[in-house]
Amino acid sequence: MKFLFNDKGLQFFCIYYVLKKTEAMIVPTMSLPEIRKSVFNDFVCEIKSKMHSLQVSYHSKWIRSGRKDFVETIFFPVKSRNNWRITVACDKNGVDTIPYLISYNNKGVTASHIPFDDDSMPLMHFNTHFFKRYRERGRITIEKPEDLVKKFFRKNVVLIPCYFSREDGTQQLFTPLAGGVGLGNYHEESDICEFKTFVDDSLLRQDQKDEICNIWNQTADDLMAEMQRRIDKRQSRKR
């Protein structure tokens, strides 16, 4: 089992100025690597700073509301004209901002997401078949595709991609979700998590649920340790 993380912060810092002048709107003919490039361009140039400002403004809004928990989803236009949404969840633990980009191909709606406000994480891309199975197996009555995607990201605030190697050398991707698990392929060379289907809890054996839970917990611990290492490293540089 491996957890998906690689230290590409410097890489994205260096290509920021190159990408800034080459905004590209996602179109149905794009390949996954091309989608990834467009998503990360938006994220580095515009989305990341917007998320930080939302965390400040929504904390104040939460206090003014009498410290009542709430979740909102806002539309955020960007220069590339990509269709970005940001889910903002406020509670006593703070403000979580979950960005995702909605696009369409010749089969239907898709969504892209970068986890943990961190451009060194892989792209998480959910294809049309994933949302079809999510709706069917989750017994969700929502008809409008964009509302279905909005519900998905409101229900799944924390997304941690995990994978393991198959016998043929490809990478089996899985991520625990509310009510089930997302499955697909991890494309290591392009650092893309491609989610192809959703399996609800009723289709999983108890030992499978336990194994998924154990791997998720281990991955989360590894991720938190890595994030703390980064914080400590930044603080040591300031001294």
Sequence and secondary structure as in RCSB ss.txt:
>XXXX:A:sequence
MKFLFNDKGLQFFCIYYVLKKTEAMIVPTMSLPEIRKSVFNDFVCEIKSKMHSLQVSYHSKWIRSGRKDFVETIF
FPVKSRNNWRITVACDKNGVDTIPYLISYNNKGVTASHIPFDDDSMPLMHFNTHFFKRYRERGRITIEKPEDLVK
KFFRKNVVLIPCYFSREDGTQQLFTPLAGGVGLGNYHEESDICEFKTFVDDSLLRQDQKDEICNIWNQTADDLMA
EMQRRIDKRQSRKR
>XXXX:A:secstr
 EE     HHHHHHHHHHHTT      TT  HHHHHHHHHHHIIIIIHHHHHHHHHHHHHHHHHTTS  EEEEEE
EE TT  EEEEEEEEETTEEEEEEEEEEE SSSEEEEE GGG TTS EEEE HHHHHHHHHHTT    SHHHHHH
HHHHH S    EEEE TTS EEEEEEETTEEEEEEEETTTTEEEEEEEEEGGGS HHHHHHHHHHHHHHHHHHHH
HHHHHHHHHHHHH 
